[in-house]
């Protein structure tokens, strides 16, 4: 998706109560009712409208996962870990 700089392994400082430190940039939970929950952390390029980029990502991920698997996507949680500025 245009505007996404990279996936990010850093989804915050990890010191919040009840939060575990993530081991990967993308985490997927599959359920017995053939649904999936997807969490992804990304960095966005400076100058892009973050809500628009996130919505495009969610649509694209949902479409591709459902096309490639028998799972229906229940939710896609996108964490914007940072903004990347041009050099």
ABEGO torsion letter per residue (X at the ends): XBGBABBBABAEAGABBGBBBBABABBBBBBAAGBBBBBBBBBBBBGBBAAAAAAAAAAAAAAAAAAABABBBABBBBBBABBBBBX
